Amino acid sequence: MAFIVYNLTILLFSPAILLFIFWRVFITRKSFHSWRDQLGFVRLPDLPSERPRVWIHAVSVGESVASAGVVAELRRIMPEVVVLVSTTTHTGQEMARKCIAGADAFFYYPFDLLPSVQLSVGRTQPSLFASTDTEIWPNLRHVLRRHGIPNAIINGTVSDKTLRGARLAPWIYQWTLSNIDLFCMQSAEDAERIVALGADPSRVVVTGNCKADEAESPLSDDAQVKIRESLKLPLDARVFVAGSTNPGEDRPVLQAFVEARKVYPDLRLIVAPRQIERKKEIRDLAVSLGLSCGFRSQPESVTGKEDLIILDTFGELARVYAIADITFVGGTLIRKGGHSILQPISQAKPVVFGPYTFKQRDIANQAKRAGVGFEVSDAQGLAREIIRLIGDQQLLMDISKRCAELIAANAGASRRTAEALADLLRRAQSEV
């Protein structure tokens, strides 16, 4: 019944859905490279048909990084498998191709329209499907179950937003979750939440946060010097790095920097916007506050005298955190849910974030308990934390040690997840 209601609802809204797809392909061009795959017309390279295929869906850029460790561990445990990786966005696809070395093919995830899903499954012919986070997509799960293909959620988390949304249509979650064979959740709280939404408790395991395994080791002093030199930053200058900022966060970050500059005149700021195309908007805002600015992508604009450098390049942020004295992670001062708090922690740096960390809830709570993460609500609070932390060198040294302990405590999630997937696949093969 739920299947019929869900697809009748899609049919009812099909004109709007088609207009939305047209808008994404031809107006915003966000789906220009992906629409064929998203409609189900997946094109894969020639792959051995006799070997089992594992389809991993990485929802976002961050989940692409998290998936890399799982794929590597899965290939170690079951070297015979063919690994297919899908993403939703173009940036996610770029990151997946860059960091998931063990994958045999990459493509885009289908729209959850029944014809698209059936085409995509038919063309990929997976032996096992696993998606990161808590992406449920009812039609895909239904089609997989109907074809006897085991499927899982990995690196799973259930946000407050998801819980609220589930109350509006609990039947969708109950039906969809009944079609999922395995739930690898990040924490005990996430496990309790997915059960509350309708998952079978016997199918739920806690494997940890896979992103911890992919966090880079702290860079050496020499590597840090090279990054500073490439940015023309004086070796003794204090540095504040604000990573993955979103619209609505750049002004409070810049205002906090201006306030902190009154106490520490040598302080420099590096801003890495989540949306690189906003770089000129950020520059104009900085100039309006009396700050000089350079772009990482334009070496001639970086002379060493700038107050602010905008990191408008792809894939550098995780390493740039290493030269910071203090960091801020975006998506947290607005209701976005937060980006990777683990990246600065892996570089042994204190991390400040706003109150909206529902996508990073478990690791944010761990960071606060460990004394390496600090929550603020506005520019004034951010400025106070910058001034307080930079002014206490002994505290910064203590935080560095605590960061290493926190990363170590979260290690092994990728291995545990891969083992659970391998066991699910073997059980399915034995039943054939």
C-alpha atoms as one frame of an Amber mdcrd trajectory, in Angstrom:
protein
   0.000   0.000   0.000   2.802   2.420   0.915   4.457   1.708  -2.449   1.259
   2.647  -4.310   0.636   5.814  -2.295   4.243   6.981  -2.677   4.284   6.522
  -6.452   0.810   7.993  -6.940   2.081  11.066  -5.084   5.079  11.257  -7.418
   2.731  10.904 -10.410   0.541  13.710  -9.081   3.527  16.036  -8.833   5.224
  14.797 -12.012   4.753  18.087 -13.957   6.547  19.987 -11.183   9.223  17.276
 -10.974   9.864  17.465 -14.720  10.114  21.258 -14.555  12.570  20.942 -11.671
  14.729  18.510 -13.657  14.621  20.829 -16.701  15.618  23.765 -14.462  18.578
  21.868 -12.977  19.807  20.650 -16.366  19.363  23.696 -18.582  19.035  26.722
 -16.282  21.343  26.141 -13.299  23.227  23.363 -15.172  23.773  21.612 -11.818
  22.620  18.349 -13.432  24.089  19.025 -16.868  26.746  16.310 -16.482  24.577
  13.878 -14.595  21.023  13.839 -16.004  21.481  10.723 -18.166  22.685   8.665
 -15.228  20.036  10.192 -12.964  17.320   9.108 -15.371  18.754   5.585 -15.225
  20.795   5.487 -18.441  24.006   4.527 -16.639  27.039   3.850 -18.810  29.666
   1.643 -17.190  33.003   0.452 -18.579  33.445  -3.204 -19.451  33.481  -5.047
 -16.129  33.726  -8.775 -15.329  30.167 -10.075 -15.209  31.001 -13.128 -13.071
  32.338 -11.119 -10.109  30.037  -9.712  -7.380  29.357  -5.991  -7.680  29.107
  -3.702  -4.672  27.401  -0.362  -5.325  28.391   2.339  -2.810  26.460   5.608
  -2.876  28.280   8.590  -1.353  25.733  11.307  -0.685  28.042  14.326  -0.439
  31.648  15.458  -0.741  32.231  14.548   2.898  30.654  11.125   2.477  32.822
  10.493  -0.579  35.819  10.912   1.707  34.229   8.654   4.334  33.525   5.980
   1.705  37.181   5.749   0.658  38.189   3.834   3.767  35.225   1.479   3.505
  36.023   0.686  -0.119  39.698   0.088   0.695  38.816  -2.246   3.572  36.195
  -4.059   1.500  38.705  -4.678  -1.277  41.143  -6.039   1.315  38.541  -8.420
   2.743  36.979  -9.398  -0.597  39.468  -8.601  -3.389  37.213 -10.297  -5.940
  34.444  -7.666  -5.752  33.823  -4.987  -8.338  33.135  -1.643  -6.654  30.764
   0.874  -8.233  30.514   4.359  -6.681  27.699   6.832  -7.264  27.269  10.402
  -6.074  24.482  12.942  -6.230  26.424  16.112  -7.052  29.172  17.030  -9.507
  31.509  18.149  -6.696  30.836  14.875  -4.912  31.749  13.022  -8.114  35.014
  14.937  -8.421  35.932  14.175  -4.816  34.965  10.506  -5.188  37.181  10.109
  -8.257  39.998  11.807  -6.393  39.910   9.911  -3.103  38.276   6.495  -3.724
  41.164   4.730  -5.408  39.651   1.254  -5.114  36.545   1.922  -7.204  36.103
   0.318 -10.628  33.492   2.755 -11.964  31.776   6.022 -11.075  28.339   7.295
 -12.025  25.459   9.428 -10.741  22.676   8.252  -8.473  19.226   7.968 -10.105
  16.218  10.112  -9.333  13.842   8.120  -7.129  11.411   7.682  -9.996  10.400
   4.068 -10.566  11.502   3.869 -14.247  14.836   5.559 -13.451  15.523   3.277
 -10.520  14.636   0.117 -12.468  16.853   1.168 -15.373  19.763   2.014 -13.083
  19.582  -1.267 -11.169  19.235  -3.195 -14.425  22.307  -1.568 -15.924  24.537
  -1.740 -12.846  23.391  -5.218 -11.697  24.661  -4.875  -8.117  25.093  -7.810
  -5.757  24.983  -5.409  -2.800  24.013  -1.768  -2.366  25.082   0.551   0.467
  24.481   4.281   0.891  26.126   6.632   3.353  24.429   8.794   5.973  20.662
   8.066   6.168  19.569   8.322   2.550  16.503   6.107   2.259  15.031   6.744
  -1.256  11.965   4.467  -1.067  11.691   3.292  -4.680  15.312   2.200  -4.941
  15.087   0.221  -1.702  11.835  -1.368  -2.896  13.298  -2.405  -6.259  16.426
  -3.814  -4.624  14.355  -5.887  -2.207  12.124  -7.116  -5.046  15.221  -8.302
  -6.959  16.654  -9.975  -3.856  19.621  -7.571  -3.694  20.756  -6.902  -0.099
  21.119  -3.247   0.781  22.489  -1.238   3.688  23.012   2.157   5.239  26.611
   2.882   6.290  28.088   5.694   8.382  24.469   6.261   9.346  23.259   9.168
  11.416  19.751  10.423  12.222  19.481  14.171  12.712  16.851  16.078  14.646
  15.609  17.343  11.272  15.102  13.768  10.041  13.163  12.892  13.184  10.891
  15.888  12.698  10.360  15.037   9.022   9.556  11.421   9.868   6.664  12.535
  12.056   4.978  14.042   8.985   4.998  10.759   7.035   5.966   7.882   9.356
   4.587   5.299   6.937   7.250   6.181   4.347  10.041   5.532   6.823   8.490
   2.355   8.199   7.973   0.921   4.706  11.407   1.964   3.412  13.355   0.870
   6.477  11.671  -2.537   6.305  13.361  -2.988   2.914  16.867  -2.338   4.319
  18.916  -5.323   5.498  21.669  -3.632   7.514  22.142  -0.335   9.352  25.741
   0.578  10.256  25.279   3.591  12.528  27.814   6.111  13.796  26.762   6.059
  17.452  24.498   4.344  19.970  22.183   7.362  19.876  21.895   7.099  16.078
  21.125   3.386  16.464  18.330   4.152  18.928  16.922   6.794  16.603  16.858
   4.572  13.511  15.041   1.887  15.516  12.547   4.526  16.679  11.901   5.343
  13.002  11.040   1.717  12.263  14.271  -0.228  11.654  14.437  -3.831  12.828
  16.764  -3.771  15.893  18.344  -7.068  14.832  19.629  -5.363  11.670  21.224
  -2.390  13.471  24.910  -2.251  14.500  27.124   0.587  15.746  30.310   0.779
  13.664  31.446   4.379  14.316  32.201   7.401  12.150  34.136   6.401   9.026
  35.334   9.963   8.480  37.711   9.546  11.422  39.660   6.916   9.483  40.090
   9.243   6.511  41.258  12.224   8.536  44.818  13.155   7.579  47.593  12.702
  10.084  48.988  15.979  11.463  51.313  17.527   8.886  55.006  17.738   9.668
  56.628  21.070  10.489  58.277  21.080   7.052  54.949  20.515   5.312  53.379
  23.331   7.308  56.235  25.673   6.369  55.687  24.865   2.687  51.982  25.701
   2.947  52.787  29.003   4.683  55.348  29.831   2.027  52.897  29.039  -0.771
  50.446  31.478   0.846  53.248  33.995   1.586  52.323  33.979   5.262  55.046
  35.057   7.724  56.226  32.064   9.731  55.447  33.814  13.021  52.011  35.146
  12.049  49.020  33.764  13.911  46.403  32.206  11.603  42.644  31.788  11.879
  41.137  29.357   9.325  37.383  29.433   8.688  36.449  26.382   6.637  33.351
  25.535   4.593  31.542  28.800   5.281  28.045  29.236   3.868  25.943  32.313
   3.026  25.146  34.069   6.287  28.376  33.002   7.996  31.025  35.104   6.276
  30.007  38.376   7.928  30.182  37.047  11.515  33.509  35.352  10.710  34.944
  38.580   9.321  33.539  40.633  12.204  35.075  38.240  14.728  38.395  38.470
  12.913  38.307  42.283  13.018  37.684  42.183  16.784  40.453  39.646  17.379
  42.837  41.752  15.279  42.539  44.509  17.878  44.231  42.194  20.384  46.506
  40.306  17.972  47.489  42.677  15.116  49.524  39.971  13.344  46.527  37.621
  13.025  45.711  36.515   9.464  42.499  34.973   8.180  41.978  32.221   5.607
  38.373  31.659   4.485  37.426  28.551   2.515  33.846  29.075   1.259  31.723
  25.983   0.796  30.595  27.455  -2.525  33.724  28.655  -4.325  31.640  30.779
  -6.696  30.904  33.155  -3.789  34.525  34.300  -3.591  33.939  37.776  -5.042
  30.985  38.301  -2.734  33.241  37.513   0.240  35.971  39.803  -1.082  33.519
  42.691  -1.411  32.300  42.089   2.135  35.883  42.028   3.419  36.730  45.255
   1.605  33.659  46.935   3.117  35.100  46.101   6.543  38.445  47.624   5.634
  40.267  44.346   4.965  42.637  43.581   2.107  42.128  40.301   0.284  43.800
  37.825  -2.074  42.617  34.703  -3.916  44.455  31.393  -3.656  43.619  30.672
  -7.306  45.316  33.926  -8.356  48.900  33.774  -7.026  49.599  37.312  -8.194
  46.921  38.611  -5.796  48.672  37.063  -2.779  51.672  39.193  -1.782  51.985
  38.426   1.929  50.459  41.686   3.067  46.799  40.634   2.835  44.582  40.465
   5.914  42.542  37.706   4.295  43.190  34.944   1.781  40.176  33.273   0.173
  40.885  29.591  -0.425  38.983  29.329  -3.698  40.552  26.029  -4.720  39.281
  22.488  -4.408  40.637  19.891  -1.975  43.170  21.989  -0.015  41.243  22.865
   3.129  42.055  19.703   5.118  45.785  20.447   4.872  45.491  24.199   5.346
  43.913  23.597   8.752  47.387  22.425   9.815  48.812  25.965   9.808  45.987
  27.390  11.927  46.178  28.456  15.542  42.397  28.253  15.743  39.697  27.082
  13.327  36.007  27.557  12.621  33.838  25.058  10.718  30.898  26.410   8.744
  27.378  25.222   8.203  26.912  25.661  11.953  25.916  29.310  12.404  23.042
  28.677  10.002  20.575  25.772   9.961  22.671  23.604   7.653  23.906  21.081
  10.194  27.665  21.466   9.962  30.560  20.297   7.821  33.597  18.225   8.811
  34.621  18.973  12.378  37.063  16.059  12.218  39.340  17.728   9.659  40.746
  20.424  11.974  40.767  18.012  14.925  42.907  15.597  12.892  45.429  18.428
  12.532  45.418  18.862  16.330  43.668  22.231  16.195  40.889  23.663  18.373
  37.645  23.981  16.444  34.870  26.492  17.027  31.397  25.961  15.610  27.885
  27.334  15.899  24.841  25.723  17.513  23.576  23.952  14.366  25.590  20.720
  14.306  22.778  18.215  13.768  24.664  16.553  10.871  27.766  16.311  13.053
  25.977  15.752  16.353  27.997  12.863  17.744  31.475  14.141  16.860  30.539
  17.686  17.942  29.482  16.363  21.337  32.667  14.317  21.576  34.734  17.391
  20.704  33.053  19.472  23.387  33.479  16.750  26.011  37.154  16.337  25.094
  37.750  20.079  25.373  38.810  20.531  21.743  35.518  21.876  20.345  33.838
  25.098  21.417  30.301  26.185  20.588  29.382  29.826  19.978  26.217  31.514
  18.795  27.406  34.694  17.067  30.320  36.891  15.982  30.918  38.158  19.500
  31.208  34.650  20.892  33.530  33.632  18.053  35.757  36.662  18.684  35.966
  35.842  22.398  37.024  32.255  21.684  39.670  33.341  19.164  41.153  35.806
  21.665  40.984  33.379  24.584  42.503  30.375  22.813  45.253  32.185  20.945
  46.286  33.858  24.192  46.878  30.573  26.044  49.743  28.605  24.493  49.674
  25.933  27.207  45.989  25.322  26.495  46.716  24.986  22.771  49.379  22.368
  23.543  46.923  20.468  25.740  44.265  20.641  23.010  46.741  19.193  20.516
  47.154  16.094  22.704  43.403  15.761  23.272  42.777  15.920  19.521  45.085
  12.953  18.930  43.278  10.985  21.641  39.883  11.771  20.116  40.939  10.648
  16.622  42.423   7.429  18.047  39.196   6.685  19.928  37.206   6.838  16.658
  39.576   4.731  14.544  38.503   1.474  12.902  34.992   2.405  11.770  35.787
   1.733   8.097  37.071  -1.762   8.883  34.047  -2.608  11.036  31.693  -1.315
   8.344  33.425  -3.258   5.563  33.310  -6.438   7.633  29.574  -6.008   8.178
  29.013  -5.453   4.433  31.156  -8.450   3.507  29.186 -10.645   5.917  25.895
  -9.415   4.416  27.115 -10.162   0.886  28.372 -13.629   1.813  25.081 -14.521
   3.466  23.200 -13.371   0.362  25.491 -15.418  -1.908  25.055 -18.519   0.237
  21.298 -18.291  -0.112  21.374 -18.212  -3.901
